[in-house]
Amino acid sequence: MKSALKTSRPPGRPPSKKKRQRILDAATRLFTDQGYESTSVDDIAAVAGVSKQTVYSHFGSKENLFGVAVAEKCRSSGVDESAIDMTRAPEDMLPVMARSFVDLVTSREALRVYAICTNSTERHPRIAELFYIHGPKRTADALSTYLQRQVELGRMHIGDTDAAAWQFFCMLKGEAHMRAQFGLAATSEQEQQAYIDSCVSLFLAAYSPTAR
């Protein structure tokens, strides 16, 4: 009786963080390799080495798991709120954000997920919405919050920080992102960095406190 008590799980015990990460890793790989529709919760559970019920206990549904996987990719790539230092000056913080963002949007995983969402908008509109909320919008919101703080500190002059955040990220995509989408040879690292630097310089000049 004592042995059984020792090995039983206490009521209300929180789900294992390691299991959660294994599920996320498996889901990201399968969604990227097979697509959303072709990936089942059974597949994810098998690759993660957990039960199907464990997947549901952590994430609730395959849709929610997809959204969390997108958010986790942004976090690990350094383009969400956790990567932003609100006290760091724009000329120091923006180049770091810019480089991380370009690396993310030109990565194989991001391109595959973007293609999945584009191809599934009619059959699974919720998937595209989840991608938008947990990926592009969350990233833009994080940058907007940072920009607003810089305005308050007198370091930048921006009337609409939401619009400015989208301007920054859309400008950064440039040729590198388009070539990656079409499967064309990538621009050189030197060319990419030169373009990123020019985008940051233009953005800083446009929103400088003296540019009124």
VOBA-1610 file (N, C-alpha, C; in pm, whole numbers, padded with zeros to 5 digits, always signed):
BEGIN
Met+00084-00121+00000Met+00000+00000+00000Met+00087+00125+00000Lys+00194+00126+00085Lys+00283+00240+00091Lys+00353+00263-00041Ser+00393+00153-00108Ser+00461+00164-00238Ser+00372+00228-00342Ala+00243+00188-00341Ala+00149+00243-00438Ala+00131+00392-00416Leu+00129+00433-00289Leu+00112+00574-00259Leu+00232+00655-00307Lys+00350+00600-00299Lys+00471+00670-00338Lys+00479+00692-00488Thr+00428+00597-00565Thr+00441+00605-00711Thr+00323+00672-00779Ser+00214+00695-00707Ser+00098+00759-00769Ser+00123+00908-00787Arg+00062+00967-00891Arg+00078+01109-00919Arg-00011+01190-00828Pro+00040+01293-00762Pro-00043+01377-00675Pro-00152+01446-00756Pro-00271+01460-00698Pro-00378+01527-00771Pro-00340+01670-00807Gly-00375+01709-00928Gly-00349+01845-00971Gly-00206+01874-01007Arg-00123+01771-01021Arg+00018+01792-01054Arg+00031+01856-01191Pro+00109+01963-01205Pro+00120+02030-01334Pro+00187+01942-01439Pro+00151+01958-01567Pro+00210+01877-01674Pro+00361+01897-01680Ser+00431+01793-01721Ser+00576+01798-01730Ser+00622+01896-01837Lys+00717+01984-01800Lys+00771+02079-01896Lys+00848+02009-02007Lys+00917+01900-01968Lys+00994+01825-02068Lys+00902+01761-02171Lys+00791+01705-02124Lys+00695+01645-02217Lys+00636+01752-02308Arg+00605+01866-02250Arg+00549+01975-02329Arg+00645+02016-02440Gln+00773+02025-02407Gln+00872+02065-02507Gln+00889+01957-02614Arg+00883+01830-02573Arg+00893+01723-02671Arg+00776+01727-02768Ile+00659+01756-02715Ile+00540+01766-02801Ile+00555+01882-02899Leu+00602+01996-02849Leu+00622+02112-02935Leu+00725+02084-03044Asp+00835+02020-03008Asp+00940+01988-03105Asp+00886+01892-03212Ala+00811+01792-03168Ala+00755+01695-03262Ala+00654+01761-03355Ala+00568+01846-03298Ala+00466+01913-03378Ala+00529+02006-03481Thr+00629+02082-03440Thr+00696+02174-03532Thr+00758+02097-03648Arg+00825+01986-03617Arg+00888+01907-03723Arg+00785+01847-03817Leu+00678+01791-03762Leu+00578+01726-03846Leu+00497+01826-03927Phe+00459+01937-03866Phe+00386+02040-03941Phe+00472+02091-04056Thr+00600+02108-04030Thr+00691+02158-04133Thr+00711+02058-04245Asp+00729+01931-04209Asp+00759+01828-04308Asp+00636+01777-04383Gln+00523+01763-04310Gln+00405+01699-04368Gln+00290+01793-04399Gly+00292+01912-04339Gly+00178+02002-04353Gly+00080+01984-04239Tyr-00013+02074-04226Tyr-00109+02070-04115Tyr-00208+01956-04129Glu-00270+01944-04246Glu-00375+01844-04266Glu-00322+01702-04254Ser-00200+01679-04303Ser-00145+01544-04304Ser-00086+01502-04171Thr-00082+01593-04076Thr-00027+01563-03944Thr-00141+01543-03844Ser-00146+01429-03782Ser-00250+01401-03682Ser-00193+01412-03542Val-00281+01422-03446Val-00238+01424-03306Val-00172+01292-03270Asp-00219+01182-03331Asp-00156+01052-03309Asp-00010+01053-03356Asp+00014+01115-03471Asp+00151+01126-03523Asp+00240+01203-03426Ile+00188+01316-03380Ile+00265+01401-03289Ile+00295+01328-03159Ala+00194+01258-03106Ala+00213+01183-02981Ala+00318+01074-02998Ala+00315+01005-03113Ala+00410+00897-03137Ala+00553+00949-03144Val+00574+01058-03216Val+00708+01114-03230Val+00757+01170-03097Ala+00667+01229-03020Ala+00704+01288-02891Ala+00722+01182-02782Gly+00671+01062-02808Gly+00682+00956-02709Gly+00588+00973-02592Val+00469+01028-02621Val+00367+01047-02516Val+00235+00993-02567Ser+00136+00993-02482Ser+00004+00948-02523Ser-00071+01062-02592Lys-00172+01025-02670Lys-00255+01125-02736Lys-00323+01215-02632Gln-00365+01155-02521Gln-00431+01232-02416Gln-00337+01334-02355Thr-00207+01301-02348Thr-00109+01395-02294Thr-00097+01518-02383Val-00102+01496-02514Val-00098+01609-02607Val-00217+01701-02581Tyr-00336+01642-02568Tyr-00456+01722-02544Tyr-00451+01791-02408Ser-00394+01726-02308Ser-00390+01786-02174Ser-00299+01909-02171His-00199+01911-02258His-00107+02025-02265His-00160+02137-02353Phe-00224+02102-02465Phe-00256+02203-02566Phe-00403+02212-02605Gly-00483+02117-02564Gly-00626+02126-02590Gly-00671+02076-02726Ser-00601+02118-02831Ser-00639+02078-02967Ser-00520+02091-03061Lys-00532+02031-03178Lys-00425+02042-03277Lys-00409+02187-03323Glu-00520+02258-03335Glu-00515+02399-03376Glu-00435+02482-03276Asn-00466+02465-03148Asn-00394+02541-03045Asn-00246+02504-03042Leu-00216+02378-03062Leu-00078+02333-03065Leu-00003+02399-03179Phe-00068+02414-03293Phe-00009+02481-03408Phe+00026+02626-03371Gly-00069+02695-03308Gly-00046+02834-03270Gly+00068+02849-03172Val+00075+02761-03072Val+00183+02766-02974Val+00317+02735-03039Ala+00317+02642-03135Ala+00440+02607-03206Ala+00494+02728-03283Val+00405+02805-03344Val+00445+02926-03415Val+00505+03027-03318Ala+00439+03047-03204Ala+00487+03142-03104Ala+00624+03098-03050Glu+00641+02968-03030Glu+00768+02917-02978Glu+00880+02938-03079Lys+00849+02923-03208Lys+00950+02946-03311Lys+00995+03092-03309Cys+00901+03183-03293Cys+00935+03326-03285Cys+01021+03353-03162Arg+00984+03293-03049Arg+01059+03315-02926Arg+01203+03264-02938Ser+01217+03142-02989Ser+01351+03084-03000Ser+01436+03155-03105Ser+01371+03226-03196Ser+01445+03299-03300Ser+01481+03440-03257Gly+01434+03480-03139Gly+01470+03611-03085Gly+01391+03726-03143Val+01264+03702-03181Val+01185+03811-03239Val+01054+03834-03163Asp+01047+03795-03037Asp+00926+03826-02961Asp+00962+03918-02845Glu+00866+03944-02759Glu+00885+04043-02652Glu+00998+04006-02556Ser+01023+03876-02540Ser+01127+03835-02445Ser+01268+03875-02492Ala+01282+03904-02621Ala+01414+03938-02676Ala+01442+04089-02676Ile+01342+04167-02638Ile+01355+04313-02647Ile+01389+04375-02511Asp+01494+04453-02511Asp+01533+04529-02392Asp+01479+04670-02408Met+01378+04704-02330Met+01311+04833-02343Met+01402+04951-02315Thr+01509+04927-02241Thr+01599+05037-02205Thr+01709+05058-02309Arg+01723+04964-02399Arg+01832+04971-02498Arg+01798+05072-02608Ala+01893+05154-02647Ala+01871+05257-02748Ala+01835+05195-02883Pro+01752+05264-02964Pro+01708+05212-03093Pro+01823+05173-03187Glu+01928+05254-03188Glu+02040+05225-03278Glu+02113+05096-03239Asp+02092+05050-03116Asp+02152+04924-03071Asp+02053+04807-03079Met+01926+04833-03044Met+01827+04728-03037Met+01771+04690-03174Leu+01743+04787-03257Leu+01680+04759-03387Leu+01765+04673-03481Pro+01897+04694-03488Pro+01976+04606-03574Pro+01970+04459-03530Val+01964+04435-03400Val+01955+04299-03348Val+01822+04237-03387Met+01713+04312-03366Met+01580+04265-03403Met+01571+04240-03553Ala+01629+04329-03631Ala+01623+04318-03777Ala+01691+04192-03825Arg+01810+04165-03773Arg+01884+04046-03816Arg+01809+03918-03778Ser+01757+03914-03657Ser+01683+03796-03612Ser+01558+03775-03696Phe+01490+03884-03729Phe+01367+03875-03807Phe+01395+03820-03947Val+01497+03872-04015Val+01529+03825-04149Val+01570+03678-04147Asp+01648+03639-04047Asp+01687+03498-04034Asp+01565+03409-04015Leu+01468+03458-03938Leu+01347+03379-03913Leu+01263+03364-04039Val+01229+03476-04105Val+01135+03469-04218Val+01194+03401-04342Thr+01326+03387-04347Thr+01387+03317-04459Thr+01425+03173-04424Ser+01390+03130-04301Ser+01421+02993-04259Ser+01325+02895-04325Arg+01369+02772-04341Arg+01286+02668-04404Arg+01155+02649-04327Glu+01164+02645-04193Glu+01045+02621-04112Glu+00940+02730-04133Ala+00984+02855-04128Ala+00891+02966-04143Ala+00828+02969-04283Leu+00908+02942-04383Leu+00856+02941-04521Leu+00754+02829-04540Arg+00780+02714-04482Arg+00687+02602-04493Arg+00555+02633-04423Val+00565+02689-04303Val+00443+02721-04228Val+00363+02827-04302Tyr+00431+02927-04358Tyr+00363+03031-04436Tyr+00289+02968-04554Ala+00354+02873-04622Ala+00291+02806-04736Ala+00171+02724-04692Ile+00183+02658-04576Ile+00073+02579-04523Ile-00049+02667-04499Cys-00026+02782-04436Cys-00135+02874-04405Cys-00199+02929-04532Thr-00115+02964-04629Thr-00167+03018-04755Thr-00252+02916-04828Asn-00210+02791-04825Asn-00281+02685-04895Asn-00403+02633-04820Ser-00416+02670-04694Ser-00525+02615-04611Ser-00630+02720-04573Thr-00621+02837-04631Thr-00712+02945-04588Thr-00859+02912-04609Glu-00892+02839-04715Glu-01032+02806-04740Glu-01079+02689-04655Arg-00997+02585-04643Arg-01037+02466-04567Arg-01019+02485-04417His-00913+02556-04379His-00884+02575-04235His-00850+02721-04208Pro-00948+02811-04218Pro-00921+02953-04198Pro-00864+02984-04060Arg-00896+02902-03962Arg-00848+02924-03826Arg-00696+02910-03819Ile-00639+02827-03904Ile-00494+02805-03904Ile-00421+02933-03944Ala-00469+02996-04050Ala-00408+03122-04094Ala-00422+03229-03985Glu-00537+03231-03919Glu-00560+03329-03812Glu-00463+03305-03696Leu-00444+03179-03659Leu-00353+03147-03550Leu-00209+03184-03585Phe-00171+03158-03708Phe-00037+03194-03753Phe-00018+03346-03743Tyr-00117+03419-03790Tyr-00110+03566-03787Tyr-00100+03618-03644Ile-00183+03564-03555Ile-00187+03612-03417Ile-00058+03579-03342His-00012+03455-03355His+00104+03411-03277His+00237+03442-03344Gly+00234+03474-03474Gly+00357+03505-03546Gly+00370+03653-03577Pro+00327+03695-03696Pro+00345+03835-03738Pro+00288+03939-03642Lys+00164+03919-03598Lys+00103+04022-03513Lys+00171+04032-03376Arg+00202+03918-03318Arg+00268+03920-03187Arg+00405+03988-03197Thr+00476+03960-03306Thr+00607+04022-03327Thr+00594+04172-03346Ala+00497+04213-03430Ala+00476+04356-03455Ala+00430+04428-03328Asp+00345+04364-03249Asp+00298+04425-03124Asp+00415+04446-03027Ala+00506+04348-03023Ala+00621+04360-02934Ala+00709+04478-02975Leu+00733+04492-03105Leu+00813+04603-03152Leu+00741+04735-03130Ser+00611+04738-03151Ser+00534+04860-03128Ser+00545+04906-02983Thr+00539+04813-02889Thr+00553+04846-02747Thr+00691+04907-02721Tyr+00793+04847-02781Tyr+00928+04899-02766Tyr+00939+05040-02823Leu+00884+05061-02943Leu+00890+05192-03008Leu+00817+05298-02925Gln+00704+05259-02867Gln+00630+05353-02784Gln+00712+05398-02664Arg+00788+05303-02609Arg+00874+05337-02495Arg+00985+05433-02538Gln+01037+05414-02658Gln+01142+05504-02708Gln+01087+05645-02732Val+00961+05651-02774Val+00895+05782-02791Val+00885+05851-02655Glu+00844+05775-02554Glu+00830+05831-02419Glu+00964+05879-02363Leu+01072+05812-02403Leu+01205+05850-02358Leu+01265+05964-02440Gly+01194+06006-02545Gly+01241+06115-02629Gly+01345+06073-02732Arg+01359+05943-02752Arg+01460+05894-02846Arg+01409+05885-02990Met+01275+05878-03005Met+01215+05869-03138Met+01089+05954-03142His+01048+05989-03264His+00924+06066-03281His+00835+05988-03378Ile+00733+05918-03322Ile+00646+05832-03403Ile+00502+05859-03365Gly+00420+05892-03463Gly+00279+05916-03436Gly+00201+05787-03416Asp+00230+05685-03494Asp+00159+05557-03487Asp+00262+05445-03480Thr+00289+05395-03360Thr+00393+05293-03344Thr+00352+05158-03403Asp+00221+05130-03407Asp+00176+05005-03469Asp+00211+05004-03618Ala+00178+05113-03687Ala+00207+05123-03830Ala+00358+05121-03854Ala+00433+05187-03767Ala+00578+05192-03783Ala+00640+05053-03767Ala+00587+04974-03675Ala+00639+04838-03655Ala+00618+04753-03780Trp+00499+04763-03839Trp+00473+04689-03963Trp+00560+04740-04077Gln+00582+04869-04084Gln+00670+04925-04187Gln+00810+04866-04175Phe+00858+04859-04053Phe+00994+04809-04029Phe+01009+04665-04077Phe+00918+04579-04035Phe+00930+04438-04069Phe+00903+04411-04217Cys+00805+04480-04274Cys+00776+04459-04417Cys+00893+04507-04504Met+00954+04617-04466Met+01069+04668-04539Met+01185+04569-04533Leu+01204+04506-04419Leu+01316+04415-04400Leu+01308+04290-04488Lys+01188+04246-04520Lys+01174+04123-04600Lys+01249+04135-04732Gly+01222+04241-04805Gly+01296+04270-04927Gly+01313+04154-05022Glu+01422+04157-05098Glu+01450+04056-05199Glu+01482+03920-05136Ala+01547+03920-05022Ala+01588+03794-04958Ala+01469+03704-04931His+01361+03763-04879His+01242+03684-04847His+01175+03634-04972Met+01165+03719-05075Met+01101+03678-05199Met+01178+03565-05266Arg+01309+03576-05269Arg+01391+03471-05330Arg+01375+03339-05252Ala+01368+03349-05120Ala+01351+03230-05038Ala+01215+03165-05064Gln+01111+03245-05079Gln+00978+03192-05108Gln+00975+03117-05241Phe+01046+03166-05339Phe+01046+03106-05472Phe+01151+02997-05488Gly+01226+02972-05383Gly+01327+02869-05389Gly+01447+02905-05475Leu+01471+03034-05491Leu+01584+03080-05571Leu+01709+03091-05484Ala+01824+03098-05550Ala+01950+03111-05476Ala+01946+03234-05388Ala+01991+03218-05265Ala+01987+03328-05169Ala+02090+03434-05204Thr+02059+03558-05166Thr+02157+03665-05179Thr+02271+03637-05081Ser+02387+03693-05106Ser+02502+03665-05020Ser+02479+03725-04881Glu+02552+03674-04785Glu+02543+03724-04649Glu+02578+03873-04643Gln+02678+03912-04720Gln+02719+04052-04723Gln+02608+04141-04779Glu+02543+04094-04885Glu+02433+04171-04944Glu+02315+04181-04848Gln+02284+04070-04783Gln+02174+04070-04687Gln+02201+04168-04573Gln+02321+04162-04519Gln+02353+04249-04406Gln+02354+04396-04447Ala+02402+04423-04567Ala+02403+04562-04616Ala+02260+04613-04630Tyr+02171+04527-04679Tyr+02031+04568-04694Tyr+01966+04591-04557Ile+01992+04501-04463Ile+01938+04517-04327Ile+01986+04647-04265Asp+02115+04674-04280Asp+02171+04798-04223Asp+02107+04922-04284Ser+02081+04917-04415Ser+02021+05032-04482Ser+01876+05052-04437Cys+01804+04942-04414Cys+01666+04952-04364Cys+01663+05015-04225Val+01752+04971-04139Val+01758+05026-04004Val+01792+05175-04008Ser+01888+05211-04094Ser+01928+05352-04106Ser+01813+05438-04155Leu+01741+05390-04256Leu+01625+05464-04308Leu+01519+05482-04200Phe+01492+05375-04126Phe+01390+05379-04022Phe+01427+05477-03911Leu+01551+05471-03868Leu+01597+05563-03763Leu+01593+05708-03810Ala+01631+05730-03935Ala+01629+05867-03989Ala+01487+05920-04000Ala+01394+05833-04044Ala+01256+05876-04063Ala+01188+05911-03930Tyr+01225+05839-03824Tyr+01159+05860-03695Tyr+01251+05922-03590Ser+01353+05989-03635Ser+01442+06060-03544Ser+01364+06174-03478Pro+01396+06207-03352Pro+01326+06319-03286Pro+01339+06451-03362Thr+01444+06463-03445Thr+01465+06586-03519Thr+01398+06584-03657Ala+01344+06468-03698Ala+01283+06456-03831Ala+01134+06488-03820Arg+01099+06613-03810Arg+00959+06654-03793Arg+00919+06750-03904
//
